[in-house]
Amino acid sequence: MNIVLITQNEPFYLQKSLSYLLDNLPEECHISGVVLLATSPFGKKLTTYQKAHRTLKVFGLKFTLYYFFKLINSKITGCSVEKFLIKNKIPIIKLDDSINSKSSIIKISDHDPDLLISIQGNEIFKDPIISLAPNGCLNLHTALLPKYRGLMPSFWVLKNREEKTGVSVFFVDEGIDSGPILVQREVFINDMTQAQLITITKQVGMECIIEALNRILIGDISTLPNEDNDMTYFGFPEREDVLEFQKAGAKFF
């Protein structure tokens, strides 16, 4: 089964997760290409200066410096997703336009995907990209859908003092995190920081993707409901949300 991944060149957590996924793919599966989208924690494309300015404004100096030095370290050590893909000789699919554009569809189609998997994809998918591959398009979301749809669930569950969160792997539809759930697993938060929670849910997420692949291979695509009536949705935090996060005793790292 040919798989095309859709992800970002994220420098902090993703390379390790993708390495685990690659090492544990079912024998019948092959990564035929990876769409590498521009890195954006804000759900849209911003310049480097705009990203840094907004990070500082919302999260403060300590947070900004922490991730600035992590970024520098990733460049020194070569821990980017792009370098990982090059090292492992996995074709990178570079798009000139939106993933939903005709030119992007043609480029992805050239890699003959049987399944698309989005991991930190930062665009809303529409047809024909959703139905491009015969087995559909999966997305990894690090929350227990239908709760905590949207951006940065690791931040919001800590701010709201949840006892547990989790991971959902679901079939993409034209909504936002609204498709039927193929695999879901709980993660208890305990006293984890956001950085620890991101690391753990990424790891569990890769395990859930592998489980989803094994189920698809045997034809078991029974799903759990992802009901709109039960959903909550969260966007990008504002400064006030960060202050409430800290007041709740949550920590970023």
N, C-alpha and C positions, 0 to 999 in steps of 0.2 A: 504494500500500500504506500503510494507516494504521498508525502505530507509536505505542505508548504506552511512554514511558520510566519506569522506576522507579529513583529515585535519592535522594540526600540533599541537604540544603541545606548542603553542605560549603564552608567559606569559604576554603580554601587553594589547591587545585589544580584543582578540577573545572570551574569556570566557563570557563576557557580551553579545556579539552578539549571541553566541550559546544559552545562557539562554533565550534571546528574541525569537529566532527561536523555541526552544523547547516549550515555553509557548504559541506560536501562530500557531503551526502546525494545519492544518486541521484535523478534527476528524478521517478521514479515513486513516491518515498517522501515521506511527510508525517507530521510529528509532530502527532498529534491531541490529545495531552495528556501531562502529566508528573505522576506520583505523587511527591510530595516528602515523603520520610520524615524524621523527626527525626534530626538529626546525632548519630551515635554511633560513635566510634572503638573502642568496647569490645564491640561486638556486641550491646548491649542498651541500653535507655533509662536514662540517669542524669540527675540534676539537674546544673545548671551547676557547683555547688559540688562535687558528687561527682566529676565529670569532672576538675575542676582538682586536687582533692585526690589522686585516683588518679594523674594525670599526674605530679604532683610527687613522689609516693611512689615511683613506678616509674622515671621517666626523669630525675629530678633537676631542680635549679633552672634551670640554663642552658637546657635543652630547654623547660621550661615557660615561661620568659620569652620565648624565641624565638617560640614559637607564640602566646603571649599578644599580643605586639606585631604579629604577622602578622594575628591576629584583629581587633585594633583598626584596623589599616590597611585590612583588607577592609571594615570597616564604614564607614570614612571615604570610601573610594573606590567603595563600592557594588559590590564584586566578588562578592557572594553569588550562588548559583545562583538563588534566588528572584527577585532583582532582574533578573538576566539574562533569565529567562523572561518577566517582566512587560514588560521593555523590548522583547522580540521578539514580544510578543503571543501567547505560547504558553500554552494553558490549563493551569492548575495544578489537579491533582486532590487535594483534601485529604481524608484518611481519618479517620474517628472511631474506628476500631478496627483490629485486626490486618488485614494485607493479605489474609489467608485468610478473613476473616469474610464473611458473606452480604452485609452492607451495602457492604463494600469491592468485592466482585465486581460488584454492581449499578452502583456509581459508575464503575468502570473500563469495564464493558460499555457504558455510555452513550456512550463515545468510540469505539465500533465498531472495536476494534483488530484488525488482521490479524496483528500480531506484537507481543510484549512484549520489551523489552530492559531488563535490570537492570544498572545501573552503580553499584556501591557500595550495592546494596540490602542492608539489614541484618536481614532476616527470612528464615527458612527457608520457602520456598514449598511449598505442598501443592496437590493438586487441590481445587477446580476452577480455581485461578488458573493452574496450569501448562498446562492444556489449554484455557484460555479463548479464546485467539486461534488461528485456523486454522493459522498457521505456527509456533505454539509460542512458547516463551519462551527468549530468549538471555540469557546472563550473561557479563560480562567479568571475568576473573580475571587478575591481574598476576603470573603464575607459569607455569611449564611443567608443567601437569597431566600425569599424576596426582601429581607431586611438589608439595609445598608447598600442599596444600589448607588452607583455614582462613583465619585472620586475619593481617594484616600481613606478607605474604610478602617485601616489600622489606626488612624488618628481619631476618627469619630467613635469607635468602640471604646477606646481608652478615655476619651473625654466624657463619654456617657456612663463610665464605670460598669461596663458589661462584664459579666463573669466569664463569658465564653464568646468566641467568634468562630471562624472556620473558613472553609474553602468550598467554592461551587464551580463545577465545570458544566457548562450548559451549551445548548445549541443556539447559535445566534439567530435572532429575528431582527426586524427593523426597529424595535424599541431599544431602550437603554437597560441592559442587564435583565431583560425580561423574558428570555427564551426558556424552554423546558430544560430542567436540570437532569443531567445524566449521572453525575457523581457528586456527592456532597459529604464533607467530613468536618466534625467539630474540632476546635482547638480551645483548650482552657487557658485563659490569660494569666491567672495567678498574679505575680508581680512583675511581669515582663515590661521592659521599655518598648517604645515603638520600634526601635531598630531591631530588637530581639524578635518582636512579633512579626515584623516584615520578613526576617530571615526564616523563622519557623513556618509561616504560612506559604512562603515561596517553596520551601522544601516539600511541605505537605501537598502543595499545588502540583508539583511535578509528579508526585506519587499518584495523585488523583488523575492526572492526564494519562499516565501509563495504565491505570485501571480502566479509564475510558477507552483507550485504544484496544486493550484486550477484549473489552465487551463488544466493541464495534466489530472486531475481527470474527467473533463467534455469532454475530447477528443479534446480540442482546442490546437493544436501544430503548428499553423501557425507561421512562423518565418520571421524575417527581414534578409536581406542579410548582409554578413560580407565579403565584397569584398577585395581580395588581392590587386587589383589595387588602392584601397583607403587607404591601411594600412600604419601605421608607426610602427616601432619596436624599443624598447629601452632596453638595458641591464642594468647591475649593474653600478652605477655611479663611476667615477674616481674622484680623488681629484680636478682636474680642473673643473669638472662639479659642485662640491659642491661650489667652489669659485664663479662660475657664478650664481648659485642658490642664494647665499648671495648677490651678486652684483645686482641681479634683485629685491632685497628687500624682498625676501621670507624668512620665518622663520620656523625653525623646531618645535618650541614649544613656 
